[in-house]
Amino acid sequence: MVILKDLESNFTGLFTLLLAFYNVVYATILYKKFGLDKNAIYILIGLVLTFVTLTIPIQFNGNQITLFWAAEVVLLFWLSKKSKIESFKLGAIIVQVLSIISLLLDWELYAYSEELSVVFNPLFIAGFVVSVSLFLTYWLLKKEGNMVTKYFTLKINVYKKIVFIAFVLVAYFTGALEIDYQAHQFLENTASALSFPRCISFCICGTLTIFYRKIKAEKHRKSNLINQLHFNFRLYR
């Protein structure tokens, strides 16, 4: 890396990615030809994930890091689902945390940026992509069991709830920050500009309240129906 930097080369990211590819080949040969222990293979897979994740901030900057990490999360969860390798799932969780931190750092630029285009700007797109990544994570973990490793057990149901809450918050703030920024760009009156995100917030809270009450009412109706069936069954007996 130091040599490549001294040569003013732009291949530092590619070099890191090649290290990941080398470890993939190395792990494959050791496992198929020499029957290396699976725990050792998992260490090599961990190195592959580490190098791939490091490639992104080394080669890119700004919201590009957020976009790549958000995409990597979905890929890792999908690979974990298909291969049944828990290392992918653990790697995905770590990268997901990094993607959200990266997004928060991107959002700070709303305070300093000027003349960002409506919707089609790097900050809104980063928030939208992370929202989609969180939703897809929730969907991919729908039928997954607990993640059990040698050192700890992660309850997937709890993590799913955290992911869903994160999805709602990220989606909300992605829209709210964009509306707030654009309102201040197009309106000179500060009070009028502030009214837009407040109005959207009230509409979203109202909509969520309606959905919550409908879901609660449906659950209550089903519970009453089940209790009635049980009562009728006991009465019949």
Secondary structure, 3 states (H helix, E strand, C coil): CHHHHHCCCCCHHHHHHHHHHHHHHHHHHHHHHHCCCHHHHHHHHHHHHHHHHHHHHHHCCCHHHHHHHHHHHHHHHHHHHHHCCHHHHHHHHHHHHHHHHHHHHHHHHHHCCCCCCCCCCHHHHHHHHHHHHHHHHHHHCCCCCCEECCCCEECHHHHHHHHHHHHHHHHHHHHHHHHHHHHHHHCCCHHHHHHHHHHHHHHHHHHHHHHHHHHHHHHHHHHHHHHHHHHHHHHHC
